[in-house]
Amino acid sequence: MADRRSLPVPDGLAGERVDAALSRMLGMSRTKVAELAGAGDVLMDGRVLGKSDRLVAGAWLEVSVPDLSADAATPPEPVPGMRIQHDDDDVVVVDKPVGVAAHPSPGWTGPTVVGALAAAGYRISTSGAAERQGVVHRLDVGTSGLMVVAKSERAYTVLKRAFKERTVTKVYHAVVQGHPDPTTGTIDAPIGRHPARDSRWAVVADGRPSVTHYETLEAMPGAVLLQIHLETGRTHQIRVHSAAIGHPCVGDLIYGADPRLAERLGLRRQWLHAMRLGFTHPGTGTWLEVTSSYPEDLAAALASLRAGSTH
């Protein structure tokens, strides 16, 4: 079985090699993309592409990626750079690097948080679907930062309820293109599947209620650093809402960011980081809050923007 994805070639990636371009667009390694191309699973306007073929602007890509068996055990796999920020009998809070998924899912065969925890000898809750046991919330593969995983069954139940009832504090930092007006505000717009592109999400009339609060922390030429508080937790919520108001996250090529700016900054993903996570501890009942610093790629891109060295 395979998950078949269809997506257009962004103008900014025209002329790039298949392995390099799809690695950025899909959040997969170049090696994995090369394997898919070698198996005939990458097509452009119906023509099979090799890994070194070049993309054409306006063309339509079709990529078949293998499904993960829903009942397969999560393979233990160490993840270099994944730090443990808090650990006790009930929960473990990790600082997830970019390029790591929360758990196995269709189309993803790379490293996962639950696989890394298994490799490190952690025992987590057995509640939840087989491939995502212990996972009470997720971060995108291309988003770094804080995630809490339940270790006890009690913690899983309590935390799932806390996320559903929106009593968890989730604070992100994002660098977006342009200067949002107003500089501080709320985006209240429903999010659902993109009507034409299954791999994307969008603001749609019949979507699920989605609320994002933002505050400008710093303005730079052509971009701003935002602090974002999520009231809801929809898939790609910050990315979709930022793009919907005309200010996509820098580096987010899927949602309309300028690929030339991303290239100049050396960014291979969206500038988005889960900075702070706070919740009532499911065992002690006390408030637990954990913070994270920017990873190297985001810190370097921010420094370049501050210095005005994007040209």
C-alpha positions as a Python dict, from the first residue, in 0.01 Angstrom:
ca = {
    (1, 'M'): (0, 0, 0),
    (2, 'A'): (115, 356, -67),
    (3, 'D'): (-1, 707, 3),
    (4, 'R'): (-19, 902, -323),
    (5, 'R'): (42, 1275, -293),
    (6, 'S'): (-21, 1536, -560),
    (7, 'L'): (134, 1882, -543),
    (8, 'P'): (237, 2162, -781),
    (9, 'V'): (598, 2264, -842),
    (10, 'P'): (655, 2602, -670),
    (11, 'D'): (805, 2867, -897),
    (12, 'G'): (1103, 2901, -668),
    (13, 'L'): (1199, 2535, -706),
    (14, 'A'): (1186, 2529, -1085),
    (15, 'G'): (1510, 2391, -1220),
    (16, 'E'): (1607, 2215, -898),
    (17, 'R'): (1690, 1844, -882),
    (18, 'V'): (1411, 1610, -781),
    (19, 'D'): (1593, 1476, -474),
    (20, 'A'): (1682, 1822, -341),
    (21, 'A'): (1344, 1981, -410),
    (22, 'L'): (1122, 1701, -277),
    (23, 'S'): (1339, 1667, 31),
    (24, 'R'): (1243, 2026, 117),
    (25, 'M'): (880, 2000, 11),
    (26, 'L'): (800, 1672, 189),
    (27, 'G'): (1034, 1686, 488),
    (28, 'M'): (1206, 1364, 381),
    (29, 'S'): (1576, 1288, 341),
    (30, 'R'): (1733, 1320, -5),
    (31, 'T'): (1830, 953, 20),
    (32, 'K'): (1468, 849, 73),
    (33, 'V'): (1347, 1068, -215),
    (34, 'A'): (1617, 916, -438),
    (35, 'E'): (1489, 570, -345),
    (36, 'L'): (1134, 667, -440),
    (37, 'A'): (1252, 811, -770),
    (38, 'G'): (1455, 499, -842),
    (39, 'A'): (1143, 288, -788),
    (40, 'G'): (943, 498, -1036),
    (41, 'D'): (729, 655, -764),
    (42, 'V'): (788, 1020, -861),
    (43, 'L'): (601, 1158, -1165),
    (44, 'M'): (576, 1506, -1315),
    (45, 'D'): (277, 1561, -1545),
    (46, 'G'): (258, 1183, -1583),
    (47, 'R'): (627, 1133, -1669),
    (48, 'V'): (846, 922, -1439),
    (49, 'L'): (1136, 1125, -1297),
    (50, 'G'): (1482, 1022, -1186),
    (51, 'K'): (1650, 1172, -880),
    (52, 'S'): (1864, 1410, -1088),
    (53, 'D'): (1589, 1530, -1321),
    (54, 'R'): (1491, 1897, -1294),
    (55, 'L'): (1152, 2033, -1193),
    (56, 'V'): (948, 2259, -1418),
    (57, 'A'): (746, 2550, -1281),
    (58, 'G'): (372, 2497, -1300),
    (59, 'A'): (402, 2122, -1350),
    (60, 'W'): (213, 1878, -1128),
    (61, 'L'): (397, 1620, -919),
    (62, 'E'): (266, 1285, -806),
    (63, 'V'): (464, 1102, -539),
    (64, 'S'): (384, 758, -398),
    (65, 'V'): (522, 699, -50),
    (66, 'P'): (483, 369, 137),
    (67, 'D'): (225, 334, 412),
    (68, 'L'): (334, 229, 757),
    (69, 'S'): (144, -68, 888),
    (70, 'A'): (-88, 66, 1154),
    (71, 'D'): (-23, -230, 1380),
    (72, 'A'): (352, -246, 1333),
    (73, 'A'): (565, -199, 1643),
    (74, 'T'): (745, 132, 1663),
    (75, 'P'): (1108, 64, 1571),
    (76, 'P'): (1352, 186, 1837),
    (77, 'E'): (1576, 442, 1671),
    (78, 'P'): (1801, 689, 1851),
    (79, 'V'): (1760, 1053, 1744),
    (80, 'P'): (2075, 1261, 1779),
    (81, 'G'): (2000, 1602, 1925),
    (82, 'M'): (1668, 1509, 2088),
    (83, 'R'): (1696, 1638, 2444),
    (84, 'I'): (1495, 1534, 2748),
    (85, 'Q'): (1374, 1853, 2918),
    (86, 'H'): (1174, 1689, 3198),
    (87, 'D'): (1128, 1330, 3312),
    (88, 'D'): (933, 1169, 3595),
    (89, 'D'): (710, 866, 3654),
    (90, 'D'): (415, 1015, 3465),
    (91, 'V'): (550, 1226, 3179),
    (92, 'V'): (855, 1294, 2968),
    (93, 'V'): (897, 1628, 2788),
    (94, 'V'): (1128, 1620, 2488),
    (95, 'D'): (1283, 1894, 2276),
    (96, 'K'): (1214, 1755, 1930),
    (97, 'P'): (1462, 1834, 1651),
    (98, 'V'): (1348, 1916, 1298),
    (99, 'G'): (1311, 1613, 1071),
    (100, 'V'): (1157, 1394, 1341),
    (101, 'A'): (790, 1290, 1346),
    (102, 'A'): (591, 1248, 1665),
    (103, 'H'): (500, 889, 1574),
    (104, 'P'): (482, 659, 1270),
    (105, 'S'): (225, 757, 1008),
    (106, 'P'): (146, 683, 642),
    (107, 'G'): (423, 812, 420),
    (108, 'W'): (679, 860, 695),
    (109, 'T'): (961, 612, 752),
    (110, 'G'): (1207, 847, 922),
    (111, 'P'): (1284, 887, 1293),
    (112, 'T'): (1009, 942, 1548),
    (113, 'V'): (984, 1067, 1903),
    (114, 'V'): (831, 742, 2030),
    (115, 'G'): (1098, 541, 1849),
    (116, 'A'): (1374, 751, 2005),
    (117, 'L'): (1223, 710, 2351),
    (118, 'A'): (1199, 334, 2300),
    (119, 'A'): (1563, 324, 2193),
    (120, 'A'): (1659, 514, 2508),
    (121, 'G'): (1478, 261, 2725),
    (122, 'Y'): (1172, 466, 2816),
    (123, 'R'): (847, 285, 2882),
    (124, 'I'): (548, 497, 2782),
    (125, 'S'): (174, 464, 2814),
    (126, 'T'): (9, 188, 2613),
    (127, 'S'): (-307, 396, 2570),
    (128, 'G'): (-393, 526, 2224),
    (129, 'A'): (-357, 374, 1878),
    (130, 'A'): (-78, 117, 1840),
    (131, 'E'): (152, 346, 1642),
    (132, 'R'): (105, 652, 1867),
    (133, 'Q'): (87, 513, 2219),
    (134, 'G'): (155, 778, 2480),
    (135, 'V'): (131, 1065, 2232),
    (136, 'V'): (-118, 1329, 2347),
    (137, 'H'): (-25, 1603, 2095),
    (138, 'R'): (203, 1639, 1795),
    (139, 'L'): (446, 1870, 1620),
    (140, 'D'): (500, 1870, 1243),
    (141, 'V'): (811, 1695, 1113),
    (142, 'G'): (939, 2036, 1004),
    (143, 'T'): (869, 2205, 1338),
    (144, 'S'): (1107, 2181, 1632),
    (145, 'G'): (1042, 2223, 2002),
    (146, 'L'): (864, 2085, 2304),
    (147, 'M'): (639, 1778, 2319),
    (148, 'V'): (506, 1594, 2622),
    (149, 'V'): (459, 1216, 2608),
    (150, 'A'): (260, 1024, 2868),
    (151, 'K'): (445, 747, 3052),
    (152, 'S'): (159, 628, 3275),
    (153, 'E'): (-197, 541, 3179),
    (154, 'R'): (-324, 801, 3426),
    (155, 'A'): (-110, 1069, 3263),
    (156, 'Y'): (-240, 980, 2918),
    (157, 'T'): (-604, 1015, 3022),
    (158, 'V'): (-548, 1340, 3215),
    (159, 'L'): (-336, 1504, 2946),
    (160, 'K'): (-569, 1408, 2661),
    (161, 'R'): (-850, 1575, 2852),
    (162, 'A'): (-634, 1882, 2924),
    (163, 'F'): (-551, 1931, 2555),
    (164, 'K'): (-915, 1880, 2460),
    (165, 'E'): (-1032, 2132, 2720),
    (166, 'R'): (-757, 2379, 2617),
    (167, 'T'): (-603, 2410, 2962),
    (168, 'V'): (-252, 2351, 2827),
    (169, 'T'): (-30, 2652, 2749),
    (170, 'K'): (136, 2621, 2407),
    (171, 'V'): (363, 2909, 2305),
    (172, 'Y'): (552, 2922, 1976),
    (173, 'H'): (794, 3164, 1817),
    (174, 'A'): (767, 3216, 1442),
    (175, 'V'): (936, 3442, 1192),
    (176, 'V'): (691, 3545, 922),
    (177, 'Q'): (732, 3742, 602),
    (178, 'G'): (627, 4106, 597),
    (179, 'H'): (479, 4305, 883),
    (180, 'P'): (135, 4194, 1008),
    (181, 'D'): (-114, 4473, 1073),
    (182, 'P'): (-219, 4490, 1351),
    (183, 'T'): (109, 4398, 1517),
    (184, 'T'): (-78, 4210, 1789),
    (185, 'G'): (-401, 4028, 1723),
    (186, 'T'): (-607, 3712, 1695),
    (187, 'I'): (-676, 3498, 1390),
    (188, 'D'): (-1009, 3321, 1427),
    (189, 'A'): (-1066, 3119, 1110),
    (190, 'P'): (-1179, 2757, 1060),
    (191, 'I'): (-927, 2509, 921),
    (192, 'G'): (-993, 2198, 712),
    (193, 'R'): (-850, 1999, 425),
    (194, 'H'): (-750, 2204, 125),
    (195, 'P'): (-1029, 2164, -133),
    (196, 'A'): (-787, 2083, -415),
    (197, 'R'): (-470, 1952, -250),
    (198, 'D'): (-505, 1663, -6),
    (199, 'S'): (-160, 1711, 145),
    (200, 'R'): (-240, 2066, 256),
    (201, 'W'): (-476, 2241, 496),
    (202, 'A'): (-653, 2571, 446),
    (203, 'V'): (-899, 2818, 591),
    (204, 'V'): (-1235, 2680, 472),
    (205, 'A'): (-1591, 2768, 566),
    (206, 'D'): (-1676, 2419, 694),
    (207, 'G'): (-1346, 2365, 876),
    (208, 'R'): (-1293, 2313, 1249),
    (209, 'P'): (-1283, 2622, 1473),
    (210, 'S'): (-924, 2744, 1501),
    (211, 'V'): (-791, 3037, 1706),
    (212, 'T'): (-436, 3175, 1701),
    (213, 'H'): (-317, 3470, 1913),
    (214, 'Y'): (0, 3650, 1806),
    (215, 'E'): (221, 3932, 1932),
    (216, 'T'): (509, 4100, 1749),
    (217, 'L'): (832, 4068, 1946),
    (218, 'E'): (1072, 4218, 1693),
    (219, 'A'): (1045, 4381, 1350),
    (220, 'M'): (1319, 4340, 1091),
    (221, 'P'): (1347, 4437, 724),
    (222, 'G'): (1090, 4221, 546),
    (223, 'A'): (1003, 3998, 842),
    (224, 'V'): (893, 3992, 1206),
    (225, 'L'): (946, 3762, 1501),
    (226, 'L'): (612, 3665, 1653),
    (227, 'Q'): (517, 3506, 1981),
    (228, 'I'): (216, 3284, 1920),
    (229, 'H'): (-28, 3132, 2166),
    (230, 'L'): (-249, 2854, 2034),
    (231, 'E'): (-599, 2834, 2173),
    (232, 'T'): (-675, 2533, 1953),
    (233, 'G'): (-435, 2277, 1807),
    (234, 'R'): (-524, 2200, 1446),
    (235, 'T'): (-283, 2040, 1202),
    (236, 'H'): (-54, 2309, 1051),
    (237, 'Q'): (-257, 2575, 1237),
    (238, 'I'): (13, 2842, 1267),
    (239, 'R'): (134, 2781, 913),
    (240, 'V'): (-216, 2798, 765),
    (241, 'H'): (-327, 3104, 963),
    (242, 'S'): (-4, 3292, 889),
    (243, 'A'): (-40, 3223, 518),
    (244, 'A'): (-410, 3316, 527),
    (245, 'I'): (-331, 3670, 642),
    (246, 'G'): (-59, 3706, 378),
    (247, 'H'): (240, 3650, 609),
    (248, 'P'): (360, 3289, 573),
    (249, 'C'): (632, 3155, 799),
    (250, 'V'): (974, 3223, 646),
    (251, 'G'): (1094, 2906, 474),
    (252, 'D'): (747, 2746, 451),
    (253, 'L'): (742, 2670, 79),
    (254, 'I'): (428, 2456, 107),
    (255, 'Y'): (228, 2757, 225),
    (256, 'G'): (362, 3025, -5),
    (257, 'A'): (687, 3151, 148),
    (258, 'D'): (948, 3309, -80),
    (259, 'P'): (1198, 3032, -168),
    (260, 'R'): (1465, 3290, -252),
    (261, 'L'): (1457, 3427, 102),
    (262, 'A'): (1474, 3077, 248),
    (263, 'E'): (1772, 3000, 26),
    (264, 'R'): (1955, 3315, 130),
    (265, 'L'): (1896, 3238, 496),
    (266, 'G'): (1999, 2874, 457),
    (267, 'L'): (1658, 2754, 580),
    (268, 'R'): (1530, 2413, 472),
    (269, 'R'): (1204, 2433, 671),
    (270, 'Q'): (963, 2683, 820),
    (271, 'W'): (1090, 2918, 1091),
    (272, 'L'): (868, 2785, 1368),
    (273, 'H'): (961, 2660, 1714),
    (274, 'A'): (755, 2535, 2010),
    (275, 'M'): (914, 2751, 2281),
    (276, 'R'): (709, 2692, 2594),
    (277, 'L'): (478, 2418, 2716),
    (278, 'G'): (285, 2434, 3041),
    (279, 'F'): (26, 2204, 3197),
    (280, 'T'): (-108, 2079, 3528),
    (281, 'H'): (100, 1775, 3616),
    (282, 'P'): (-125, 1467, 3595),
    (283, 'G'): (30, 1313, 3906),
    (284, 'T'): (107, 1597, 4145),
    (285, 'G'): (-157, 1849, 4036),
    (286, 'T'): (103, 2126, 4031),
    (287, 'W'): (176, 2348, 3730),
    (288, 'L'): (470, 2231, 3519),
    (289, 'E'): (621, 2464, 3259),
    (290, 'V'): (917, 2386, 3032),
    (291, 'T'): (1102, 2614, 2789),
    (292, 'S'): (1327, 2556, 2490),
    (293, 'S'): (1587, 2767, 2308),
    (294, 'Y'): (1615, 2811, 1931),
    (295, 'P'): (1797, 2536, 1741),
    (296, 'E'): (2103, 2632, 1537),
    (297, 'D'): (1935, 2671, 1197),
    (298, 'L'): (1664, 2904, 1327),
    (299, 'A'): (1907, 3106, 1539),
    (300, 'A'): (2139, 3154, 1240),
    (301, 'A'): (1854, 3262, 1011),
    (302, 'L'): (1727, 3508, 1273),
    (303, 'A'): (2076, 3652, 1317),
    (304, 'S'): (2102, 3704, 940),
    (305, 'L'): (1768, 3885, 932),
    (306, 'R'): (1870, 4106, 1222),
    (307, 'A'): (2195, 4192, 1049),
    (308, 'G'): (2016, 4264, 722),
    (309, 'S'): (2241, 4014, 545),
    (310, 'T'): (1977, 3842, 331),
    (311, 'H'): (2104, 3982, 1),
}
